[in-house]
Amino acid sequence: MTHATILRRSLIAGAIALALPAAWALASDRAATGAVPAMSAAQALAKIEAAGYRSVARLEWERGTWEARALDAEGRRVKLRVDERDGAVTRDERRRGRAG
């Protein structure tokens, strides 16, 4: 082997050795924070509709839970959360200045 080949292989091995721990940490952080939903969007939507809400305007995976905006039985706009473990639909009471 030439000196250039040995140097190239050493640099590649070093880059891989540095990248692997960072990739592993990112993957474990995503799993720990719920970055990958266990419940599909279709399942979450079905839970919302079964709870009596309608006209779902948005459904997003945020901070480890499904979040949605919909209308309640009285036609008021509400923000909802769907627990992916048991499918429980709860209102997000933290909205300011609006009913819900």
Contact map, one row per residue, 1 for C-alpha under 8 A:
1110110000000000000000000000000000000000000000000000000000000000000000000000000000000000000000000000
1111110000000000000000000000000000000000000000000000000000000000000000000000000000000000000000000000
1111111000000000000000000000000000000000000000000000000000000000000000000000000000000000000000000000
0111111100000000000000000000000000000000000000000000000000000000000000000000000000000000000000000000
1111111110000000000000000000000000000000000000000000000000000000000000000000000000000000000000000000
1111111111000000000000000000000000000000000000000000000000000000000000000000000000000000000000000000
0011111111100000000000000000000000000000000000000000000000000000000000000000000000000000000000000000
0001111111110000000000000000000000000000000000000000000000000000000000000000000000000000000000000000
0000111111111000000000000000000000000000000000000000000000000000000000000000000000000000000000000000
0000011111111100000000000000000000000000000000000000000000000000000000000000000000000000000000000000
0000001111111110000000000000000000000000000000000000000000000000000000000000000000000000000000000000
0000000111111111000000000000000000000000000000000000000000000000000000000000000000000000000000000000
0000000011111111100000000000000000000000000000000000000000000000000000000000000000000000000000000000
0000000001111111110000000000000000000000000000000000000000000000000000000000000000000000000000000000
0000000000111111111000000000000000000000000000000000000000000000000000000000000000000000000000000000
0000000000011111111100000000000000000000000000000000000000000000000000000000000000000000000000000000
0000000000001111111110000000000000000000000000000000000000000000000000000000000000000000000000000000
0000000000000111111111000000000000000000000000000000000000000000000000000000000000000000000000000000
0000000000000011111111100000000000000000000000000000000000000000000000000000000000000000000000000000
0000000000000001111111110000000000000000000000000000000000000000000000000000000000000000000000000000
0000000000000000111111111000000000000000000000000000000000000000000000000000000000000000000000000000
0000000000000000011111111100000000000000000000000000000000000000000000000000000000000000000000000000
0000000000000000001111111110000000000000000000000000000000000000000000000000000000000000000000000000
0000000000000000000111111111000000000000000000000000000000000000000000000000000000000000000000000000
0000000000000000000011111111100000000000000000000000000000000000000000000000000000000000000000000000
0000000000000000000001111111110000000000000000000000000000000000000000000000000000000000000000000000
0000000000000000000000111111111000000000000000000000000000000000000000000000000000000000000000000000
0000000000000000000000011111111100000000000000000000000000000000000000000000000000000000000000000000
0000000000000000000000001111111110000000000000000000000000000000000000000000000000000000000000000000
0000000000000000000000000111111111110000000000000000000000000000000000000000000000000000000000000000
0000000000000000000000000011111111110000000000000000000000000000000000000000000000000000000000000000
0000000000000000000000000001111111100000000000000000000000000000000000000000000000000000000000000000
0000000000000000000000000000111111100000000000000000000000000011000000000000000000000000000000000000
0000000000000000000000000000011111111000000000000000000000000011100000000000000000000000000000000000
0000000000000000000000000000011111111000000000000000000000000011000000000000000000000000000000000000
0000000000000000000000000000011001111100000000000000000000000001000000000000000000000000000000000000
0000000000000000000000000000000001111111000000000000000000001001100000000000000000010000000000000000
0000000000000000000000000000000000011111000000000000000000000000000000000000000000011000000000000000
0000000000000000000000000000000000001111101100000000000000000000000000000000000000011000000000000000
0000000000000000000000000000000000001111111100000000000000000000000000000000000000000000000000000000
0000000000000000000000000000000000000011111110000000000000100000010000000000000000000000000000000000
0000000000000000000000000000000000000001111111000000000000000000000000000000000000000000000000000000
0000000000000000000000000000000000000011111111100000000000000000000000000000000000000000000000000000
0000000000000000000000000000000000000011111111110000000000000000010000000000000001010010000000000000
0000000000000000000000000000000000000000111111111000000100100000000000000000000000000000000000000000
0000000000000000000000000000000000000000011111111100000000000000000000000000000000000000000000000000
0000000000000000000000000000000000000000001111111110000000000000000000000000000001000011100000000000
0000000000000000000000000000000000000000000111111111110000000000000000000000000001000000100000000000
0000000000000000000000000000000000000000000011111111110000000000000000000000000000000000000000000000
0000000000000000000000000000000000000000000001111111100000000000000000000000000000000000000000000000
0000000000000000000000000000000000000000000000111111100000000000000000000000000000000000100000000000
0000000000000000000000000000000000000000000000011111110000000000000000011000000000000000000000000000
0000000000000000000000000000000000000000000000011111111100000000000001111000000000000000000000000000
0000000000000000000000000000000000000000000000011001111100000000000001111000000000000000000000000000
0000000000000000000000000000000000000000000000000000111110000000000001100000000000000000000000000000
0000000000000000000000000000000000000000000010000000111111100000000111100000000000000000000000000000
0000000000000000000000000000000000000000000000000000001111100000000111000000000000000000000000000000
0000000000000000000000000000000000000000000000000000000111110000001111000000000000000000000000000000
0000000000000000000000000000000000000000100010000000000111111000011110000000000000000000000000000000
0000000000000000000000000000000000000000000000000000000001111100011100000000000000000000000000000000
0000000000000000000000000000000000001000000000000000000000111111111000000000000000000000000000000000
0000000000000000000000000000000000000000000000000000000000011111111000000000000000000000000000000000
0000000000000000000000000000000011100000000000000000000000001111100000000000000000000000000000000000
0000000000000000000000000000000011111000000000000000000000001111110000000000000000000000000000000000
0000000000000000000000000000000001001000000000000000000000001111111000000000000011110000000000000000
0000000000000000000000000000000000000000100100000000000000111101111100000000000011110000000000000000
0000000000000000000000000000000000000000000000000000000001111100111110000000001111000000000000000000
0000000000000000000000000000000000000000000000000000000111110000011111000000001110000000000000000000
0000000000000000000000000000000000000000000000000000000111100000001111100000111100000000000000000000
0000000000000000000000000000000000000000000000000000111111000000000111110000111100000000000000000000
0000000000000000000000000000000000000000000000000000111100000000000011111111110000000000000000000000
0000000000000000000000000000000000000000000000000001110000000000000001111111110000000000000000000000
0000000000000000000000000000000000000000000000000001110000000000000000111111000000000000000000000000
0000000000000000000000000000000000000000000000000000000000000000000000111111000000000000000000000000
0000000000000000000000000000000000000000000000000000000000000000000000111111100000000000000000000000
0000000000000000000000000000000000000000000000000000000000000000000000111111110000000000000000000011
0000000000000000000000000000000000000000000000000000000000000000000011110011111000000000000000000011
0000000000000000000000000000000000000000000000000000000000000000000011110001111100000000001100000011
0000000000000000000000000000000000000000000000000000000000000000001111000000111110000000001110100001
0000000000000000000000000000000000000000000000000000000000000000001111000000011111000000111100000000
0000000000000000000000000000000000000000000000000000000000000000111100000000001111100000111100000000
0000000000000000000000000000000000000000000100110000000000000000111000000000000111110011110000000000
0000000000000000000000000000000000000000000000000000000000000000110000000000000011111111100000000000
0000000000000000000000000000000000001110000100000000000000000000110000000000000001111111000000000000
0000000000000000000000000000000000000110000000000000000000000000000000000000000000111110000000000000
0000000000000000000000000000000000000000000000000000000000000000000000000000000000111111000000000000
0000000000000000000000000000000000000000000100100000000000000000000000000000000001111111100000000000
0000000000000000000000000000000000000000000000100000000000000000000000000000000001110111110000000000
0000000000000000000000000000000000000000000000110010000000000000000000000000000111100011111000000000
0000000000000000000000000000000000000000000000000000000000000000000000000000000111000001111100000000
0000000000000000000000000000000000000000000000000000000000000000000000000000011110000000111110000001
0000000000000000000000000000000000000000000000000000000000000000000000000000011110000000011111100001
0000000000000000000000000000000000000000000000000000000000000000000000000000001000000000001111100001
0000000000000000000000000000000000000000000000000000000000000000000000000000000000000000000111110000
0000000000000000000000000000000000000000000000000000000000000000000000000000001000000000000111111101
0000000000000000000000000000000000000000000000000000000000000000000000000000000000000000000001111100
0000000000000000000000000000000000000000000000000000000000000000000000000000000000000000000000111110
0000000000000000000000000000000000000000000000000000000000000000000000000000000000000000000000111111
0000000000000000000000000000000000000000000000000000000000000000000000000001110000000000000000001111
0000000000000000000000000000000000000000000000000000000000000000000000000001111000000000001110100111
